[in-house]
Amino acid sequence: MNIHYLIENDFRKLLKQELEMLTLDHHSTVLNIACEFELIPPFLFSSLDREHVFGLEINREIVAKVPNIKYCDVDHDRFPFEDNNFDLILSFFGIEHFQDINIFKETCRTLKPGGHFLFVIPNRCHPIFFLNSLIGGNFSKWYYRNIIKSDYQPHTAYYKFNSLGTIKRTAKESGLTVERVTFFGPSQILNYFSFSKGVQKLVSLFEHLLTNKLFYRFKPYMIVVMKRDDSSS
């Protein structure tokens, strides 16, 4: 397992770099978990055929409007696809909303041997997300409403799989191997302090202090790349 840590605000740039290493082409089959309406993220358009990209969503309104998006409660349901089906499975800021290892086991089942699972998550060890995991979803709603002054209603986050230790254990239990983990920030963490440019500067400074081999585990975000071994069944 390779671990990287860096200063980066644009997570899409990092994702594009990761995807370029996976050498996808127009014949690759891809599944986007918790995709909402964005079945194919903009940075994937040039390399994928839309007919080969599928999504999973629990929102039936979205499922009804987009043909390639299937309904699935990934905490409990079997994915509605055959074994060994996908070259790549993605999830962007979705894993923190799930509570059961089922998503990882079903990912392993539906990936082709040698296929990859790539996801972006908040890091539970970062102070903001650690506090949110302790207090619960009401804290997020209160923070957006009273501090950021936003009408956004965040989904409940459980952070069950949002630390390096749980990622390694979950991969092993699911038949997957962790290839790379990239810790990065500040990125979207700055949005939590949009009420003050001064505080944002302090947060950016804090991020630089975390970007070393002693403290990287406290950076706010992680990109994880897992692989299904050829021997997985």
C-alpha positions as CSV (number, residue, x, y, z in Angstrom):
1,M,0.0,0.0,0.0
2,N,1.4,3.4,-1.0
3,I,0.5,6.5,1.1
4,H,0.8,10.0,-0.2
5,Y,0.0,13.4,1.5
6,L,-0.1,16.8,-0.1
7,I,-1.6,20.3,-0.2
8,E,-4.3,20.4,-2.8
9,N,-7.6,22.3,-3.2
10,D,-8.9,20.7,-6.3
11,F,-9.9,17.1,-5.6
12,R,-11.1,16.7,-9.2
13,K,-7.5,17.2,-10.4
14,L,-6.3,14.4,-8.1
15,L,-9.1,12.1,-9.2
16,K,-8.3,12.8,-12.9
17,Q,-4.7,11.8,-12.2
18,E,-5.7,8.6,-10.4
19,L,-8.1,7.7,-13.3
20,E,-5.4,8.3,-15.9
21,M,-3.2,5.7,-14.1
22,L,-6.0,3.1,-14.5
23,T,-5.9,3.3,-18.3
24,L,-9.6,3.3,-18.9
25,D,-11.0,3.3,-22.5
26,H,-14.4,3.6,-24.2
27,H,-15.0,-0.1,-23.7
28,S,-14.5,0.1,-19.9
29,T,-17.6,-0.6,-17.7
30,V,-18.0,1.7,-14.7
31,L,-20.3,2.0,-11.7
32,N,-20.8,5.2,-9.8
33,I,-22.3,4.6,-6.3
34,A,-24.4,7.4,-4.8
35,C,-24.1,9.3,-8.0
36,E,-27.1,11.5,-7.6
37,F,-27.8,13.2,-11.0
38,E,-24.1,13.3,-12.0
39,L,-23.8,9.8,-13.6
40,I,-20.6,10.7,-15.3
41,P,-18.5,13.4,-13.6
42,P,-17.1,16.0,-16.1
43,F,-13.5,14.8,-15.8
44,L,-14.6,11.3,-17.0
45,F,-16.5,12.4,-20.2
46,S,-13.5,12.2,-22.5
47,S,-12.5,8.6,-21.6
48,L,-15.8,6.8,-21.2
49,D,-18.8,5.7,-23.3
50,R,-22.0,6.8,-21.5
51,E,-23.7,3.5,-22.4
52,H,-21.1,1.6,-20.3
53,V,-21.5,3.8,-17.2
54,F,-24.1,2.9,-14.6
55,G,-25.1,4.4,-11.2
56,L,-26.7,3.3,-8.0
57,E,-29.0,5.6,-6.0
58,I,-31.4,5.4,-3.1
59,N,-33.4,8.4,-4.4
60,R,-36.2,7.0,-6.5
61,E,-36.9,10.4,-8.1
62,I,-33.4,10.3,-9.6
63,V,-33.7,6.6,-10.6
64,A,-36.9,7.4,-12.5
65,K,-35.3,10.1,-14.6
66,V,-32.0,8.5,-15.6
67,P,-32.1,5.1,-17.4
68,N,-28.7,3.9,-16.4
69,I,-29.2,4.6,-12.7
70,K,-30.5,1.7,-10.7
71,Y,-32.2,1.8,-7.3
72,C,-30.2,0.2,-4.5
73,D,-29.9,0.5,-0.7
74,V,-26.3,-0.4,-0.7
75,D,-26.2,-1.0,3.1
76,H,-28.5,-3.9,2.6
77,D,-29.2,-4.8,-1.0
78,R,-27.4,-7.0,-3.5
79,F,-26.2,-4.7,-6.4
80,P,-28.5,-5.3,-9.4
81,F,-25.6,-6.5,-11.6
82,E,-23.9,-9.8,-12.4
83,D,-20.6,-11.0,-10.9
84,N,-17.4,-9.7,-12.6
85,N,-19.1,-6.9,-14.4
86,F,-17.2,-3.7,-13.9
87,D,-13.6,-2.5,-14.6
88,L,-14.0,0.4,-12.2
89,I,-16.4,1.3,-9.3
90,L,-16.5,4.9,-8.0
91,S,-18.0,6.8,-5.1
92,F,-17.4,10.5,-4.5
93,F,-18.3,11.6,-0.9
94,G,-20.7,8.7,-0.5
95,I,-19.0,6.2,1.7
96,E,-19.4,8.3,4.8
97,H,-23.2,7.9,4.5
98,F,-23.2,4.1,4.6
99,Q,-23.1,1.9,7.7
100,D,-22.6,-1.7,6.5
101,I,-19.7,-3.5,4.9
102,N,-22.1,-4.8,2.3
103,I,-21.1,-2.1,-0.1
104,F,-17.5,-3.3,-0.1
105,K,-18.4,-7.0,-0.4
106,E,-20.8,-6.2,-3.3
107,T,-18.1,-4.1,-4.9
108,C,-15.7,-7.0,-4.8
109,R,-18.4,-9.3,-6.3
110,T,-19.2,-7.0,-9.2
111,L,-15.7,-5.9,-10.0
112,K,-13.9,-7.9,-12.7
113,P,-10.7,-9.6,-11.4
114,G,-8.1,-6.8,-11.4
115,G,-10.7,-4.1,-11.3
116,H,-10.5,-1.1,-9.1
117,F,-12.7,0.7,-6.5
118,L,-11.9,4.4,-6.2
119,F,-13.5,6.7,-3.7
120,V,-13.2,10.1,-2.0
121,I,-14.1,10.5,1.6
122,P,-13.7,12.9,4.5
123,N,-11.1,11.7,7.0
124,R,-12.8,11.1,10.4
125,C,-9.5,11.9,12.1
126,H,-9.7,15.6,11.0
127,P,-11.0,17.7,13.9
128,I,-14.1,18.9,12.0
129,F,-15.3,15.5,10.9
130,F,-14.3,13.9,14.2
131,L,-16.5,16.4,16.0
132,N,-19.3,15.8,13.6
133,S,-19.0,12.0,14.1
134,L,-19.2,12.5,17.9
135,I,-22.2,14.9,18.0
136,G,-24.1,13.5,15.0
137,G,-26.0,14.9,12.1
138,N,-27.7,17.6,14.1
139,F,-24.4,19.4,14.4
140,S,-23.9,19.6,10.6
141,K,-27.4,21.0,10.1
142,W,-26.9,23.5,12.9
143,Y,-23.5,24.5,11.5
144,Y,-24.7,25.1,8.0
145,R,-27.8,27.0,9.2
146,N,-26.3,29.2,11.9
147,I,-22.6,29.5,11.1
148,I,-22.3,29.3,7.3
149,K,-25.8,30.8,6.9
150,S,-26.7,28.2,4.2
151,D,-30.0,26.5,3.4
152,Y,-28.1,23.3,2.4
153,Q,-29.4,20.2,4.3
154,P,-26.5,17.7,4.6
155,H,-27.2,14.0,4.5
156,T,-26.5,12.1,7.7
157,A,-22.8,10.9,7.9
158,Y,-21.7,7.9,10.0
159,Y,-18.0,7.8,9.2
160,K,-17.9,4.0,9.6
161,F,-15.2,3.6,7.0
162,N,-13.4,6.9,7.2
163,S,-10.0,6.3,8.7
164,L,-6.9,4.5,7.4
165,G,-7.3,1.7,9.9
166,T,-10.9,0.9,9.1
167,I,-10.2,1.1,5.4
168,K,-7.5,-1.5,5.6
169,R,-9.6,-3.9,7.8
170,T,-12.6,-3.5,5.6
171,A,-10.7,-4.2,2.4
172,K,-9.2,-7.4,3.9
173,E,-12.6,-8.6,5.0
174,S,-14.2,-7.9,1.6
175,G,-11.6,-9.5,-0.6
176,L,-10.0,-6.2,-1.8
177,T,-6.5,-4.9,-1.5
178,V,-5.7,-1.2,-0.7
179,E,-3.3,0.0,-3.4
180,R,-3.0,3.7,-2.7
181,V,-4.3,6.3,-0.2
182,T,-3.8,10.0,-0.7
183,F,-4.4,12.4,2.1
184,F,-5.1,15.9,0.9
185,G,-6.5,19.3,1.8
186,P,-7.6,22.0,2.5
187,S,-10.0,21.6,-0.5
188,Q,-13.7,21.8,0.6
189,I,-12.8,22.1,4.3
190,L,-12.4,25.8,3.5
191,N,-16.1,26.0,2.8
192,Y,-16.8,25.3,6.4
193,F,-15.2,28.6,7.2
194,S,-16.6,30.7,4.4
195,F,-17.8,33.3,7.0
196,S,-14.2,34.6,7.5
197,K,-11.3,35.0,5.1
198,G,-9.0,35.2,8.1
199,V,-10.1,31.9,9.5
200,Q,-9.7,30.3,6.1
201,K,-6.1,31.5,6.0
202,L,-5.5,30.0,9.4
203,V,-7.0,26.7,8.2
204,S,-4.7,26.7,5.2
205,L,-1.8,27.3,7.5
206,F,-2.9,24.4,9.7
207,E,-3.0,22.2,6.6
208,H,0.6,22.9,5.8
209,L,1.5,21.9,9.3
210,L,-0.3,18.6,8.8
211,T,1.5,17.8,5.6
212,N,4.3,15.6,6.9
213,K,4.9,12.0,7.8
214,L,3.9,12.6,11.5
215,F,0.6,14.3,11.1
216,Y,-0.7,13.4,7.6
217,R,-3.4,11.1,9.1
218,F,-5.2,14.3,10.4
219,K,-5.6,15.9,6.9
220,P,-9.3,16.4,6.0
221,Y,-9.7,14.2,2.9
222,M,-8.6,10.9,1.4
223,I,-8.6,9.3,-2.0
224,V,-8.6,5.6,-1.7
225,V,-7.8,3.1,-4.5
226,M,-8.6,-0.6,-3.9
227,K,-8.2,-3.5,-6.2
228,R,-9.9,-6.8,-6.6
229,D,-7.2,-9.5,-6.7
230,D,-7.3,-11.9,-9.6
231,S,-7.8,-14.7,-7.1
232,S,-10.8,-13.2,-5.4
233,S,-14.0,-15.2,-5.7
